Amino acid sequence: MDHRLLEIIACPVCNGKLMFDKEQQELVCKADSLAFSIRDGIPVLLETEARKLTLDEKSE
């Protein structure tokens, strides 16, 4: 994931900052407890496609 993209990209739900999870290849919004997948190098920033974070993931 390009670090320049991370500086300008925002959560589509709350407009908050997204964190890149390298292991899962996802962009994570801690505020909304959502993880957005990255497919073929393209972030899928659709709330309907997002995965809810587990309790363990929220506490990290």
PDB file of N, CA, C and O in Angstrom:
ATOM      1  N   MET A   1       0.850  -1.178   0.000  1.00  0.00           N
ATOM      2  CA  MET A   1       0.000   0.000   0.000  1.00  0.00           C
ATOM      3  C   MET A   1       0.892   1.236   0.000  1.00  0.00           C
ATOM      4  O   MET A   1       1.823   1.347   0.798  1.00  0.00           O
ATOM      5  N   ASP A   2       0.600   2.140  -0.888  1.00  0.00           N
ATOM      6  CA  ASP A   2       1.355   3.384  -1.024  1.00  0.00           C
ATOM      7  C   ASP A   2       1.073   4.289   0.179  1.00  0.00           C
ATOM      8  O   ASP A   2      -0.081   4.599   0.474  1.00  0.00           O
ATOM      9  N   HIS A   3       2.133   4.707   0.866  1.00  0.00           N
ATOM     10  CA  HIS A   3       1.970   5.538   2.063  1.00  0.00           C
ATOM     11  C   HIS A   3       1.382   6.903   1.724  1.00  0.00           C
ATOM     12  O   HIS A   3       0.715   7.505   2.565  1.00  0.00           O
ATOM     13  N   ARG A   4       1.611   7.402   0.519  1.00  0.00           N
ATOM     14  CA  ARG A   4       1.020   8.680   0.114  1.00  0.00           C
ATOM     15  C   ARG A   4      -0.500   8.557   0.034  1.00  0.00           C
ATOM     16  O   ARG A   4      -1.225   9.490   0.381  1.00  0.00           O
ATOM     17  N   LEU A   5      -0.977   7.399  -0.428  1.00  0.00           N
ATOM     18  CA  LEU A   5      -2.418   7.168  -0.506  1.00  0.00           C
ATOM     19  C   LEU A   5      -3.029   7.131   0.896  1.00  0.00           C
ATOM     20  O   LEU A   5      -4.120   7.656   1.118  1.00  0.00           O
ATOM     21  N   LEU A   6      -2.322   6.510   1.836  1.00  0.00           N
ATOM     22  CA  LEU A   6      -2.826   6.432   3.214  1.00  0.00           C
ATOM     23  C   LEU A   6      -2.988   7.808   3.851  1.00  0.00           C
ATOM     24  O   LEU A   6      -3.829   7.991   4.732  1.00  0.00           O
ATOM     25  N   GLU A   7      -2.188   8.769   3.410  1.00  0.00           N
ATOM     26  CA  GLU A   7      -2.271  10.116   3.974  1.00  0.00           C
ATOM     27  C   GLU A   7      -3.529  10.853   3.528  1.00  0.00           C
ATOM     28  O   GLU A   7      -4.007  11.739   4.235  1.00  0.00           O
ATOM     29  N   ILE A   8      -4.072  10.496   2.361  1.00  0.00           N
ATOM     30  CA  ILE A   8      -5.213  11.247   1.842  1.00  0.00           C
ATOM     31  C   ILE A   8      -6.531  10.474   1.880  1.00  0.00           C
ATOM     32  O   ILE A   8      -7.605  11.069   1.798  1.00  0.00           O
ATOM     33  N   ILE A   9      -6.446   9.159   2.003  1.00  0.00           N
ATOM     34  CA  ILE A   9      -7.654   8.327   1.996  1.00  0.00           C
ATOM     35  C   ILE A   9      -8.325   8.389   3.373  1.00  0.00           C
ATOM     36  O   ILE A   9      -7.652   8.498   4.398  1.00  0.00           O
ATOM     37  N   ALA A  10      -9.660   8.317   3.380  1.00  0.00           N
ATOM     38  CA  ALA A  10     -10.398   8.412   4.643  1.00  0.00           C
ATOM     39  C   ALA A  10     -11.510   7.370   4.677  1.00  0.00           C
ATOM     40  O   ALA A  10     -11.927   6.845   3.644  1.00  0.00           O
ATOM     41  N   CYS A  11     -11.969   7.090   5.864  1.00  0.00           N
ATOM     42  CA  CYS A  11     -13.079   6.168   6.052  1.00  0.00           C
ATOM     43  C   CYS A  11     -14.327   6.754   5.385  1.00  0.00           C
ATOM     44  O   CYS A  11     -14.651   7.921   5.603  1.00  0.00           O
ATOM     45  N   PRO A  12     -15.025   5.961   4.581  1.00  0.00           N
ATOM     46  CA  PRO A  12     -16.224   6.472   3.921  1.00  0.00           C
ATOM     47  C   PRO A  12     -17.410   6.673   4.869  1.00  0.00           C
ATOM     48  O   PRO A  12     -18.395   7.310   4.497  1.00  0.00           O
ATOM     49  N   VAL A  13     -17.325   6.143   6.069  1.00  0.00           N
ATOM     50  CA  VAL A  13     -18.418   6.258   7.030  1.00  0.00           C
ATOM     51  C   VAL A  13     -18.267   7.515   7.895  1.00  0.00           C
ATOM     52  O   VAL A  13     -19.200   8.308   8.021  1.00  0.00           O
ATOM     53  N   CYS A  14     -17.072   7.686   8.491  1.00  0.00           N
ATOM     54  CA  CYS A  14     -16.871   8.791   9.433  1.00  0.00           C
ATOM     55  C   CYS A  14     -15.849   9.825   8.967  1.00  0.00           C
ATOM     56  O   CYS A  14     -15.629  10.829   9.644  1.00  0.00           O
ATOM     57  N   ASN A  15     -15.223   9.583   7.815  1.00  0.00           N
ATOM     58  CA  ASN A  15     -14.161  10.449   7.284  1.00  0.00           C
ATOM     59  C   ASN A  15     -12.915  10.454   8.165  1.00  0.00           C
ATOM     60  O   ASN A  15     -12.080  11.353   8.061  1.00  0.00           O
ATOM     61  N   GLY A  16     -12.792   9.454   9.028  1.00  0.00           N
ATOM     62  CA  GLY A  16     -11.621   9.344   9.897  1.00  0.00           C
ATOM     63  C   GLY A  16     -10.436   8.677   9.207  1.00  0.00           C
ATOM     64  O   GLY A  16     -10.534   8.222   8.067  1.00  0.00           O
ATOM     65  N   LYS A  17      -9.341   8.632   9.908  1.00  0.00           N
ATOM     66  CA  LYS A  17      -8.102   8.063   9.389  1.00  0.00           C
ATOM     67  C   LYS A  17      -8.201   6.538   9.322  1.00  0.00           C
ATOM     68  O   LYS A  17      -8.761   5.901  10.214  1.00  0.00           O
ATOM     69  N   LEU A  18      -7.652   5.972   8.261  1.00  0.00           N
ATOM     70  CA  LEU A  18      -7.590   4.527   8.089  1.00  0.00           C
ATOM     71  C   LEU A  18      -6.175   4.052   8.337  1.00  0.00           C
ATOM     72  O   LEU A  18      -5.211   4.725   7.970  1.00  0.00           O
ATOM     73  N   MET A  19      -6.051   2.889   8.960  1.00  0.00           N
ATOM     74  CA  MET A  19      -4.747   2.281   9.231  1.00  0.00           C
ATOM     75  C   MET A  19      -4.605   1.057   8.327  1.00  0.00           C
ATOM     76  O   MET A  19      -5.570   0.324   8.107  1.00  0.00           O
ATOM     77  N   PHE A  20      -3.409   0.845   7.811  1.00  0.00           N
ATOM     78  CA  PHE A  20      -3.160  -0.288   6.930  1.00  0.00           C
ATOM     79  C   PHE A  20      -2.744  -1.495   7.749  1.00  0.00           C
ATOM     80  O   PHE A  20      -1.784  -1.428   8.515  1.00  0.00           O
ATOM     81  N   ASP A  21      -3.462  -2.600   7.591  1.00  0.00           N
ATOM     82  CA  ASP A  21      -3.126  -3.872   8.228  1.00  0.00           C
ATOM     83  C   ASP A  21      -2.455  -4.731   7.162  1.00  0.00           C
ATOM     84  O   ASP A  21      -3.119  -5.292   6.290  1.00  0.00           O
ATOM     85  N   LYS A  22      -1.138  -4.825   7.245  1.00  0.00           N
ATOM     86  CA  LYS A  22      -0.356  -5.521   6.220  1.00  0.00           C
ATOM     87  C   LYS A  22      -0.672  -7.015   6.176  1.00  0.00           C
ATOM     88  O   LYS A  22      -0.757  -7.600   5.097  1.00  0.00           O
ATOM     89  N   GLU A  23      -0.844  -7.628   7.341  1.00  0.00           N
ATOM     90  CA  GLU A  23      -1.128  -9.072   7.406  1.00  0.00           C
ATOM     91  C   GLU A  23      -2.429  -9.425   6.701  1.00  0.00           C
ATOM     92  O   GLU A  23      -2.478 -10.367   5.911  1.00  0.00           O
ATOM     93  N   GLN A  24      -3.473  -8.674   6.986  1.00  0.00           N
ATOM     94  CA  GLN A  24      -4.808  -8.950   6.443  1.00  0.00           C
ATOM     95  C   GLN A  24      -5.047  -8.278   5.097  1.00  0.00           C
ATOM     96  O   GLN A  24      -6.026  -8.578   4.414  1.00  0.00           O
ATOM     97  N   GLN A  25      -4.138  -7.355   4.710  1.00  0.00           N
ATOM     98  CA  GLN A  25      -4.321  -6.568   3.489  1.00  0.00           C
ATOM     99  C   GLN A  25      -5.673  -5.844   3.519  1.00  0.00           C
ATOM    100  O   GLN A  25      -6.505  -5.975   2.622  1.00  0.00           O
ATOM    101  N   GLU A  26      -5.846  -5.066   4.610  1.00  0.00           N
ATOM    102  CA  GLU A  26      -7.083  -4.318   4.811  1.00  0.00           C
ATOM    103  C   GLU A  26      -6.765  -2.916   5.313  1.00  0.00           C
ATOM    104  O   GLU A  26      -5.703  -2.668   5.883  1.00  0.00           O
ATOM    105  N   LEU A  27      -7.696  -2.016   5.091  1.00  0.00           N
ATOM    106  CA  LEU A  27      -7.652  -0.695   5.687  1.00  0.00           C
ATOM    107  C   LEU A  27      -8.650  -0.698   6.831  1.00  0.00           C
ATOM    108  O   LEU A  27      -9.814  -1.050   6.642  1.00  0.00           O
ATOM    109  N   VAL A  28      -8.203  -0.308   8.016  1.00  0.00           N
ATOM    110  CA  VAL A  28      -9.004  -0.437   9.232  1.00  0.00           C
ATOM    111  C   VAL A  28      -9.370   0.934   9.785  1.00  0.00           C
ATOM    112  O   VAL A  28      -8.524   1.819   9.911  1.00  0.00           O
ATOM    113  N   CYS A  29     -10.658   1.088  10.114  1.00  0.00           N
ATOM    114  CA  CYS A  29     -11.145   2.266  10.821  1.00  0.00           C
ATOM    115  C   CYS A  29     -11.493   1.818  12.237  1.00  0.00           C
ATOM    116  O   CYS A  29     -12.483   1.117  12.449  1.00  0.00           O
ATOM    117  N   LYS A  30     -10.678   2.225  13.198  1.00  0.00           N
ATOM    118  CA  LYS A  30     -10.919   1.844  14.603  1.00  0.00           C
ATOM    119  C   LYS A  30     -12.184   2.510  15.146  1.00  0.00           C
ATOM    120  O   LYS A  30     -12.889   1.918  15.963  1.00  0.00           O
ATOM    121  N   ALA A  31     -12.477   3.728  14.704  1.00  0.00           N
ATOM    122  CA  ALA A  31     -13.637   4.460  15.210  1.00  0.00           C
ATOM    123  C   ALA A  31     -14.945   3.739  14.887  1.00  0.00           C
ATOM    124  O   ALA A  31     -15.856   3.700  15.714  1.00  0.00           O
ATOM    125  N   ASP A  32     -15.035   3.172  13.690  1.00  0.00           N
ATOM    126  CA  ASP A  32     -16.261   2.484  13.277  1.00  0.00           C
ATOM    127  C   ASP A  32     -16.155   0.971  13.399  1.00  0.00           C
ATOM    128  O   ASP A  32     -17.121   0.258  13.124  1.00  0.00           O
ATOM    129  N   SER A  33     -14.994   0.476  13.808  1.00  0.00           N
ATOM    130  CA  SER A  33     -14.736  -0.968  13.935  1.00  0.00           C
ATOM    131  C   SER A  33     -15.003  -1.702  12.621  1.00  0.00           C
ATOM    132  O   SER A  33     -15.653  -2.747  12.589  1.00  0.00           O
ATOM    133  N   LEU A  34     -14.477  -1.116  11.530  1.00  0.00           N
ATOM    134  CA  LEU A  34     -14.652  -1.701  10.206  1.00  0.00           C
ATOM    135  C   LEU A  34     -13.304  -1.931   9.535  1.00  0.00           C
ATOM    136  O   LEU A  34     -12.354  -1.175   9.738  1.00  0.00           O
ATOM    137  N   ALA A  35     -13.240  -2.988   8.734  1.00  0.00           N
ATOM    138  CA  ALA A  35     -12.048  -3.288   7.950  1.00  0.00           C
ATOM    139  C   ALA A  35     -12.460  -3.375   6.483  1.00  0.00           C
ATOM    140  O   ALA A  35     -13.359  -4.133   6.120  1.00  0.00           O
ATOM    141  N   PHE A  36     -11.788  -2.589   5.650  1.00  0.00           N
ATOM    142  CA  PHE A  36     -12.079  -2.544   4.225  1.00  0.00           C
ATOM    143  C   PHE A  36     -11.000  -3.325   3.481  1.00  0.00           C
ATOM    144  O   PHE A  36      -9.808  -3.078   3.664  1.00  0.00           O
ATOM    145  N   SER A  37     -11.421  -4.261   2.646  1.00  0.00           N
ATOM    146  CA  SER A  37     -10.464  -5.107   1.937  1.00  0.00           C
ATOM    147  C   SER A  37      -9.777  -4.346   0.814  1.00  0.00           C
ATOM    148  O   SER A  37     -10.252  -3.311   0.346  1.00  0.00           O
ATOM    149  N   ILE A  38      -8.642  -4.895   0.399  1.00  0.00           N
ATOM    150  CA  ILE A  38      -7.897  -4.373  -0.739  1.00  0.00           C
ATOM    151  C   ILE A  38      -7.844  -5.497  -1.759  1.00  0.00           C
ATOM    152  O   ILE A  38      -7.284  -6.561  -1.493  1.00  0.00           O
ATOM    153  N   ARG A  39      -8.430  -5.260  -2.928  1.00  0.00           N
ATOM    154  CA  ARG A  39      -8.470  -6.283  -3.979  1.00  0.00           C
ATOM    155  C   ARG A  39      -7.673  -5.814  -5.181  1.00  0.00           C
ATOM    156  O   ARG A  39      -7.930  -4.746  -5.736  1.00  0.00           O
ATOM    157  N   ASP A  40      -6.716  -6.615  -5.572  1.00  0.00           N
ATOM    158  CA  ASP A  40      -5.858  -6.275  -6.710  1.00  0.00           C
ATOM    159  C   ASP A  40      -5.229  -4.900  -6.552  1.00  0.00           C
ATOM    160  O   ASP A  40      -5.085  -4.157  -7.523  1.00  0.00           O
ATOM    161  N   GLY A  41      -4.856  -4.566  -5.320  1.00  0.00           N
ATOM    162  CA  GLY A  41      -4.206  -3.299  -5.035  1.00  0.00           C
ATOM    163  C   GLY A  41      -5.143  -2.107  -4.925  1.00  0.00           C
ATOM    164  O   GLY A  41      -4.688  -0.973  -4.775  1.00  0.00           O
ATOM    165  N   ILE A  42      -6.459  -2.354  -4.999  1.00  0.00           N
ATOM    166  CA  ILE A  42      -7.441  -1.264  -4.952  1.00  0.00           C
ATOM    167  C   ILE A  42      -8.292  -1.404  -3.690  1.00  0.00           C
ATOM    168  O   ILE A  42      -8.931  -2.437  -3.490  1.00  0.00           O
ATOM    169  N   PRO A  43      -8.308  -0.368  -2.831  1.00  0.00           N
ATOM    170  CA  PRO A  43      -9.156  -0.423  -1.630  1.00  0.00           C
ATOM    171  C   PRO A  43     -10.636  -0.415  -1.997  1.00  0.00           C
ATOM    172  O   PRO A  43     -11.079   0.389  -2.818  1.00  0.00           O
ATOM    173  N   VAL A  44     -11.390  -1.314  -1.384  1.00  0.00           N
ATOM    174  CA  VAL A  44     -12.842  -1.376  -1.593  1.00  0.00           C
ATOM    175  C   VAL A  44     -13.487  -0.641  -0.422  1.00  0.00           C
ATOM    176  O   VAL A  44     -13.720  -1.224   0.637  1.00  0.00           O
ATOM    177  N   LEU A  45     -13.771   0.638  -0.623  1.00  0.00           N
ATOM    178  CA  LEU A  45     -14.259   1.490   0.459  1.00  0.00           C
ATOM    179  C   LEU A  45     -15.780   1.612   0.429  1.00  0.00           C
ATOM    180  O   LEU A  45     -16.333   2.708   0.346  1.00  0.00           O
ATOM    181  N   LEU A  46     -16.428   0.472   0.499  1.00  0.00           N
ATOM    182  CA  LEU A  46     -17.888   0.423   0.564  1.00  0.00           C
ATOM    183  C   LEU A  46     -18.295  -0.131   1.915  1.00  0.00           C
ATOM    184  O   LEU A  46     -17.824  -1.194   2.318  1.00  0.00           O
ATOM    185  N   GLU A  47     -19.158   0.572   2.611  1.00  0.00           N
ATOM    186  CA  GLU A  47     -19.587   0.128   3.938  1.00  0.00           C
ATOM    187  C   GLU A  47     -20.228  -1.255   3.873  1.00  0.00           C
ATOM    188  O   GLU A  47     -20.058  -2.067   4.782  1.00  0.00           O
ATOM    189  N   THR A  48     -20.959  -1.518   2.803  1.00  0.00           N
ATOM    190  CA  THR A  48     -21.643  -2.811   2.656  1.00  0.00           C
ATOM    191  C   THR A  48     -20.667  -3.960   2.432  1.00  0.00           C
ATOM    192  O   THR A  48     -21.018  -5.117   2.662  1.00  0.00           O
ATOM    193  N   GLU A  49     -19.452  -3.662   1.988  1.00  0.00           N
ATOM    194  CA  GLU A  49     -18.427  -4.679   1.745  1.00  0.00           C
ATOM    195  C   GLU A  49     -17.458  -4.821   2.920  1.00  0.00           C
ATOM    196  O   GLU A  49     -16.640  -5.740   2.944  1.00  0.00           O
ATOM    197  N   ALA A  50     -17.550  -3.918   3.886  1.00  0.00           N
ATOM    198  CA  ALA A  50     -16.614  -3.904   5.014  1.00  0.00           C
ATOM    199  C   ALA A  50     -16.895  -5.041   5.982  1.00  0.00           C
ATOM    200  O   ALA A  50     -18.019  -5.529   6.099  1.00  0.00           O
ATOM    201  N   ARG A  51     -15.843  -5.443   6.666  1.00  0.00           N
ATOM    202  CA  ARG A  51     -15.920  -6.486   7.687  1.00  0.00           C
ATOM    203  C   ARG A  51     -15.877  -5.824   9.056  1.00  0.00           C
ATOM    204  O   ARG A  51     -15.078  -4.917   9.290  1.00  0.00           O
ATOM    205  N   LYS A  52     -16.749  -6.287   9.970  1.00  0.00           N
ATOM    206  CA  LYS A  52     -16.727  -5.785  11.355  1.00  0.00           C
ATOM    207  C   LYS A  52     -15.516  -6.354  12.076  1.00  0.00           C
ATOM    208  O   LYS A  52     -15.196  -7.533  11.927  1.00  0.00           O
ATOM    209  N   LEU A  53     -14.847  -5.521  12.854  1.00  0.00           N
ATOM    210  CA  LEU A  53     -13.707  -5.981  13.640  1.00  0.00           C
ATOM    211  C   LEU A  53     -14.178  -6.824  14.820  1.00  0.00           C
ATOM    212  O   LEU A  53     -15.235  -6.568  15.398  1.00  0.00           O
ATOM    213  N   THR A  54     -13.386  -7.824  15.168  1.00  0.00           N
ATOM    214  CA  THR A  54     -13.683  -8.632  16.341  1.00  0.00           C
ATOM    215  C   THR A  54     -13.281  -7.849  17.603  1.00  0.00           C
ATOM    216  O   THR A  54     -12.607  -6.822  17.510  1.00  0.00           O
ATOM    217  N   LEU A  55     -13.692  -8.330  18.760  1.00  0.00           N
ATOM    218  CA  LEU A  55     -13.326  -7.663  20.021  1.00  0.00           C
ATOM    219  C   LEU A  55     -11.813  -7.644  20.205  1.00  0.00           C
ATOM    220  O   LEU A  55     -11.260  -6.657  20.691  1.00  0.00           O
ATOM    221  N   ASP A  56     -11.139  -8.729  19.822  1.00  0.00           N
ATOM    222  CA  ASP A  56      -9.672  -8.774  19.939  1.00  0.00           C
ATOM    223  C   ASP A  56      -9.014  -7.737  19.044  1.00  0.00           C
ATOM    224  O   ASP A  56      -8.055  -7.081  19.450  1.00  0.00           O
ATOM    225  N   GLU A  57      -9.527  -7.587  17.827  1.00  0.00           N
ATOM    226  CA  GLU A  57      -8.958  -6.624  16.885  1.00  0.00           C
ATOM    227  C   GLU A  57      -9.173  -5.185  17.359  1.00  0.00           C
ATOM    228  O   GLU A  57      -8.319  -4.324  17.148  1.00  0.00           O
ATOM    229  N   LYS A  58     -10.298  -4.934  17.990  1.00  0.00           N
ATOM    230  CA  LYS A  58     -10.594  -3.591  18.495  1.00  0.00           C
ATOM    231  C   LYS A  58      -9.612  -3.179  19.580  1.00  0.00           C
ATOM    232  O   LYS A  58      -9.235  -2.010  19.666  1.00  0.00           O
ATOM    233  N   SER A  59      -9.199  -4.120  20.401  1.00  0.00           N
ATOM    234  CA  SER A  59      -8.334  -3.807  21.537  1.00  0.00           C
ATOM    235  C   SER A  59      -6.868  -3.676  21.158  1.00  0.00           C
ATOM    236  O   SER A  59      -6.071  -3.211  21.973  1.00  0.00           O
ATOM    237  N   GLU A  60      -6.495  -4.062  19.973  1.00  0.00           N
ATOM    238  CA  GLU A  60      -5.084  -3.974  19.549  1.00  0.00           C
ATOM    239  C   GLU A  60      -4.652  -2.552  19.324  1.00  0.00           C
ATOM    240  O   GLU A  60      -3.500  -2.307  18.966  1.00  0.00           O
TER     241      GLU A  60
END
